[in-house]
Each structure stands twice: as structure tokens, then as C-alpha cells.
Amino acid sequence: MTKIILVTGPARSGKSEWAETLAAGSGKQVIYVATGRVDETDLEWLRRLEQHRNRRRVDWTTLEVPIELSPVVRASKPSDCLLIDSLGTWAANLLEQEAAVWATTQQDLLASLKSAAADLILVGEETGWGVVPAYPAGRLFRDRLGTLVRHIGAIADTVYLATAGYALDLSALGTPLPPLKN
């Protein structure tokens, strides 16, 4: 039976490292699905990508998938563990989609997750813990990502919150909210 694990938390909390630890312990072939786009002009971003690459095990396969995430999930095999890092970067890559197109894209991703053959570990950022962004694109990003992470949390077998270098199993500690209505 396929497992869906969501690891969420704020910036620099250890989300990716915890997700990598879970993937390494899966006993399956790990496919690291990187959603970030490579921008050769952004040196700080390139350093972040390099940190992630250096942490990965050499026997893992890496796919760079900034947009077409659902087809990768659908093509997975039962022997795979897909580690998708991150939902925030993926959502940012699609921020220019009209609301109706985004709704379809989000539903397609959720459907692919529910029907996946592989075990899935998804990393999703928590963006709503700070001030409300002062610009419309920032608010749109925060709202879309927050809703996406909540939808995935509702279908996940396990949800972890990584913060301050600790991972908390919210599935064991918390009570799920009623599902969101679309």
C-alpha cells in the first residue's frame, strides 16, 4: 500500500533533511524530485541548490521537475519512493496561472498523489506564520501554498512539522480538521 508523508515547517527548520532521512529509511529506490528552477544569475539560490545536492545519497536518482509534477507521480512504480522538494517552489513556478487553471492543476496533483504507485514524501513550506505580504503576488502565493499543503495534509498518512531542528508527528499528536470545501 502506498504511503503519503507530508513534511512541513518554516524556513531553515530541517524539513528537507527530515524528509531525506525518511526517504533513506524507506527501503525503496529514492527518486528525488527537485522542483526548483536553476537560475545561473542568482548565486545565493545556486548555493542553496548545491547544499541540497551535496546532502543527497549518490544512489538516489534526481529529476528536475519545475512544472509537470503530476505526470512524474503517475509514472512512479511500487518500488520507488518519491521525495518531492518542494511544494512551495512548485507553486511559485505556477503563480502566474489564472485561478481556474490553478484549481485544475492543484486537483490534478491531488488525484495523482491519491493514485500513485510509489511511496511519496512531500516537503511543503509554512508561509502563513508571519506578517501578511504587502504585495498581491505574495498574498496569492501564501494562500495557494497554504491551501495546497492543507489538502495534501488531509490525504497524507503521516504529517510532520519540522521546526527548530525537531520533527513532530502531527498525525499522532493532533486532530485533523474537517476537509476543505473547494
C-alpha positions in Angstrom: 0.0 0.0 0.0 1.3 3.4 -1.0 2.2 5.9 1.8 1.9 9.7 1.6 4.1 11.6 4.0 4.0 15.4 4.3 6.8 17.3 6.0 6.0 20.9 6.6 7.5 23.8 8.5 9.1 27.2 8.3 12.4 28.2 6.6 15.6 26.5 7.7 13.7 24.2 10.1 15.1 20.9 8.9 12.2 19.9 6.7 14.3 18.7 3.8 16.7 16.9 6.0 13.9 15.1 7.8 12.3 14.1 4.5 15.7 12.8 3.3 16.1 10.8 6.5 12.6 9.2 5.9 13.4 8.5 2.3 16.7 6.9 3.2 14.9 4.6 5.6 12.1 3.6 3.1 14.0 0.6 1.7 12.9 1.7 -1.8 14.7 3.3 -4.7 14.6 7.0 -3.9 13.8 9.4 -6.7 14.5 13.0 -5.6 12.1 15.3 -7.4 13.5 18.8 -7.3 11.0 21.5 -8.2 13.4 24.4 -8.2 14.5 26.1 -11.4 18.2 26.7 -11.9 18.9 30.4 -12.3 22.5 30.9 -13.2 22.3 34.6 -12.3 21.2 34.0 -8.7 24.3 32.9 -6.8 22.5 32.6 -3.4 19.9 30.3 -5.0 22.7 28.2 -6.7 24.4 27.8 -3.3 21.1 26.5 -1.8 20.6 24.0 -4.6 24.2 22.9 -4.2 23.6 22.3 -0.4 20.7 20.0 -1.3 22.6 18.2 -4.0 25.6 17.6 -1.6 23.3 16.0 1.0 21.7 13.5 -1.3 22.9 10.0 -1.4 24.8 9.0 -4.6 22.4 6.1 -5.3 19.4 8.3 -5.5 18.0 9.4 -8.8 17.3 13.1 -9.2 14.7 14.6 -11.5 14.3 18.3 -12.0 10.6 18.9 -12.4 9.7 22.6 -12.0 6.2 22.3 -13.6 4.9 18.9 -14.7 4.8 17.2 -11.3 1.6 15.1 -11.8 2.9 13.0 -14.7 6.1 12.1 -12.7 3.9 11.0 -9.8 1.7 8.9 -12.1 4.7 7.3 -13.7 6.1 6.1 -10.4 6.5 2.4 -9.6 5.7 0.5 -6.3 9.5 0.0 -5.8 10.0 3.8 -5.8 10.0 6.4 -3.0 9.5 9.8 -4.5 10.8 12.7 -2.4 9.3 15.9 -3.7 11.1 19.0 -2.6 9.3 21.4 -2.5 5.7 22.3 -2.9 6.4 26.0 -2.3 8.9 26.2 -5.2 6.5 24.3 -7.4 3.6 26.6 -6.5 5.8 29.6 -7.1 6.7 28.3 -10.6 2.9 28.3 -11.4 2.0 31.5 -9.7 1.0 33.2 -13.0 -1.7 30.6 -13.6 -5.2 32.1 -13.6 -7.3 30.9 -10.6 -9.3 28.4 -12.5 -6.2 26.9 -14.1 -4.5 26.7 -10.7 -7.6 24.9 -9.3 -7.3 22.3 -12.0 -3.6 22.0 -11.6 -4.0 21.5 -7.9 -6.8 18.9 -8.3 -4.7 17.1 -10.8 -1.8 16.9 -8.4 -4.0 15.7 -5.6 -5.5 13.0 -7.9 -2.1 11.8 -8.9 -1.0 11.6 -5.3 -4.0 9.5 -4.3 -3.4 7.1 -7.2 0.4 6.9 -7.0 2.1 3.5 -7.1 5.2 4.8 -5.2 5.5 5.9 -1.6 5.6 9.7 -1.5 7.4 12.2 0.8 6.5 15.8 0.1 8.2 18.9 1.6 5.9 21.9 1.9 6.7 25.2 3.5 4.6 27.0 6.0 4.3 30.6 4.9 1.4 32.0 6.9 3.2 32.4 10.3 4.5 35.8 9.6 3.1 39.2 8.5 0.7 39.4 5.6 2.7 40.1 2.5 2.4 43.7 1.4 2.0 42.8 -2.3 -0.7 40.9 -4.2 1.6 38.2 -5.6 3.0 37.4 -2.1 -0.5 37.1 -0.7 -1.6 34.9 -3.6 1.5 32.6 -3.1 0.9 32.3 0.6 -2.8 31.5 0.1 -2.2 29.0 -2.7 0.6 27.2 -0.9 -1.3 27.1 2.4 -4.4 25.6 0.8 -2.3 23.1 -1.2 -0.4 21.9 1.9 -3.7 21.6 3.8 -5.2 19.5 1.0 -2.2 17.2 1.0 -2.2 17.0 4.8 -5.8 15.8 4.6 -4.8 12.8 2.4 -1.4 12.1 3.9 -0.9 9.0 6.1 1.6 11.0 8.2 2.2 14.7 8.6 5.4 16.0 10.3 6.1 19.5 11.4 9.8 20.3 11.4 10.7 23.3 13.5 13.8 24.4 15.4 15.6 21.2 14.3 12.8 18.8 15.6 10.3 16.8 13.7 6.9 16.4 15.3 4.4 13.8 14.1 1.3 15.9 13.9 -0.7 12.8 12.8 -0.1 11.2 16.2 -0.4 14.5 18.3 -3.1 16.4 16.5 -6.7 16.1 15.5 -7.4 16.6 11.8 -9.7 19.5 10.7 -12.7 18.9 8.5 -11.7 18.7 4.8 -11.6 22.0 2.9 -14.5 22.6 0.6 -13.4 23.6 -2.9 
